[in-house]
Amino acid sequence: MNVTPLARRPLSCLKTSLLRQARQQKMFSRSLATEVQAAAAAATSKTPSQGPDQNFFANTYKTDRLVDKKTKSVRSAFALYPPPLAAAGKPLSPPSTTNPVAALHDLQIKKLDPTGARTALFARTREAAKVGDILLVTHRRGGEPFAGVCLSIRRAGIDTAVLLRNHIGKVGVEMWFKIYNRNVAGIEIVKRRLKRARRARLTYMRKPKHDMGSVAEFVSAWRKSRRVFQTKGAKGKAAGQGGQGGKKRK
Amino acid sequence: MLNCIDNSGAAIVECAMVIGQKRHASIGDRIVVVVQKQRDAGAAGMAAASGAKVKRGDIRHAVVVRTKQKVTRRDGSCIKFDDNACVLINKSGDPIGSRINGVVGMELRKKKWSRILSMAPSQA
């Protein structure tokens, strides 16, 4: 190629010009046409271990495949990965359409609330507790039962919780209770709101203007009414239980 | 600024620092406070007579008993009070006042403030 300029050049540069020529030739040998082969050789070195998948590739990636004439093995310019296999060697089934989180919540709720009473108490039904109702939560692990106005119900599967607000000695106290908690021995409706609340969260009840104050009198009145039923004997007790409606004891 | 809910003579105190940690204080944590306002309703005369235990400008230790910030318990329940309140204690950890009027958080039990808990009229 460079023969003519080479003749004119001084002798000392002969070495460099020769080297340049050699490099150019090497460049040609590395060009695209051969690169495919080089990559394919690398790919075929992996394929023998894959065994039955070879056919699969041959069928699916027809555009990319290169069949070696001597060895009859499939070559490709691209890296080929086998499809994911399950434990039994079969291809994986498509993912299920059911929501696994919801399924887990159902499972846990079934475990923590076998009777379904807790779920029913905060379900979206007429009989269920709603925001604005006065609820009484009894703790299994000591402490006084906490009563308060239900400000909001956070429905979140197993994490469903209620926010109760009360005044204890002039100080407002708010507590969140998880309804499926085992430590929560029972949740009872002390008093229902007269009219349905038109908000989902009654945060305005924190303001002094709307604050309900202490619910102690409602609770004591409710206790008194229950005691009346209890002292009257089993028949009266049953009537009392029925009359309260939506009450839950466990 | 916190309310002081014991009968030590302080009504409102200011938190100067939290003792033993670099974070904010929560229920049951010890803090250093400066007494900003004395309880003077009736206590003015009493303060002169019996000598209120603390005066305005005093620097004291205190235990936080209520917080506006929600405090999460181990079982997932949360408690939140409408104000921040504390009880004054001396350096050795005994309460300065002899009575507490107001609800205190149950977290005090976990942090070994049983004397304050037993003085409190109610716990939540």
Interface residues (C-beta under 8 A of the other chain):
Chain A: G143 E144 F146 D159 A161 I168 G169 K170 V171 G172 V173 E174 M175 W176 F177 K178 N181 N183 V184 R206
Chain B: R66 K70 D75 G76 S77 C78 I79 K80 F81 D82 D83 A85 N101 G102 V103 M106 P121 S122 Q123 A124
